[in-house]
Amino acid sequence: MTTNLQTFRQSVRQGEWTLHTSGVLPGHLQGNVVILPSDWAQDFYQFCLNNPKPCPIIGMSEVGDPRLPALGLDLDIRIDVPKYRIWQNGKLVSEVTDIKDYWNSNLVAFVLGCSFTFESALVRAGIPLRHLEHRKNVAMYNTTLALKPSARFWGNMVVSMRPLTVADTIRAIEISSRLPQAHGAPVHFGSPNDIGIADLQNPEYGESVEILSNELPVFWACGVTPQQVLTQVKPPFCITHAPGCMLLADVQENFDFLKSF
Amino acid sequence: MTTNLQTFRQSVRQGEWTLHTSGVLPGHLQGNVVILPSDWAQDFYQFCLNNPKPCPIIGMSEVGDPRLPALGLDLDIRIDVPKYRIWQNGKLVSEVTDIKDYWNSNLVAFVLGCSFTFESALVRAGIPLRHLEHRKNVAMYNTTLALKPSARFWGNMVVSMRPLTVADTIRAIEISSRLPQAHGAPVHFGSPNDIGIADLQNPEYGESVEILSNELPVFWACGVTPQQVLTQVKPPFCITHAPGCMLLADVQENFDFLKSF
């Protein structure tokens, strides 16, 4: 585990850190990344505003500018994500550790809030999260929850799932509800079938975890949603982060509200 | 239904309004009432601070002073509750429509926040509440949820129950969590047995409602809790409101936070 932001940035920039960033540098805001040509970016922007739970925008670059000064003065979206995915016509064509060869003056980078933020808050409030305890990537599922379309963008929501007791579910809703920039409150709990999930032990992304008899599966809107959407919408070119391998911001999370809990 | 506060107050003061106050003058804060001799009031005050979910203090009189200026300049706790209960040694001895004959210079009046407040917020947010639709008093139950004792005060929590869909349960938790002065977020949902309720169709107070197959019972801490506690603690003398027949404050509820939902 890296000890500070500078060391972590160097490690990412040198292509050494290619793992998921769950639990890395707790307190720093992390984000999902979507990079699109400018003619697709406007539609995507509206799509995000239509669907703030899966797609909460926390940063956006100028056209062709790889910097994101609101999230970190030194940030460069071409080199600061541990692992990227390159998409052509909705197909994943490669995974790379920097996108210097792919960046051009017509691209716009979006950073969307991430569940790692509300997970930090939950852990700080004493709510145990099994996938973190077992050092797994969180389980994520495609659902039948329809998103609100915008122009060329449409699709269903991807959710992440964490098993919790009833008491912890209530507390988790209270806490994550206060973090709308990180997916907000859950979209569902209980029966997976209600949202089109056939088998909790077979997540489409991430790794499954055990659900104890006194626990419910609790489902949050997930930042992988845009990647599922991209496979259907098929823009000619797109870059995303690899699931779990987030952009780390200089900006710190603010959990002052937890003092009243 | 009365049309304004002044008409309602007159009707209560003349002993004409002796019904429950659910849905009366929406927007006005309502409160549960507990009146105790001063030597018991200090313990009760600490007990409320120990148990803010069932007993959120929103007003408290000076010793022997029947006024509650923070809740209404004209309020008089002796005449402004539609129906009172007189308790001696933990036993309900009578119900009356004013307490002028019982008030004395040694009494302290407490006003505790009330579920009617969060119910107004839920209804305003478009969440249907069956007992309101059926013009019933809400169903309330004794539980095995132990309260945090203070000196002579101890006992278990009384809860109110509302059946909600999963989606509405999540929204109801988000909303009521922002109203700590009105019992805050639920204490439980789902299996009634988990909190010692044997039969939802037989509430200890109020009236039962149907629970549809796509709904869960959702349980909130209830302002009737102190009355249940008083039957065990048995102070020599005490006055409460009759369940559902609340004190109406001049003060308005503030639901500005709903704009962000």
Interface residues (C-beta under 8 A of the other chain):
Chain A: V166 A167 T169 I170 R171 I173 E174 S177 P180 A185 P186 V187 H188 F189 G190 S191 D194 L216 S260
Chain B: V166 A167 T169 I170 R171 I173 E174 S177 P180 A185 P186 V187 H188 F189 G190 S191 D194 L216 S260
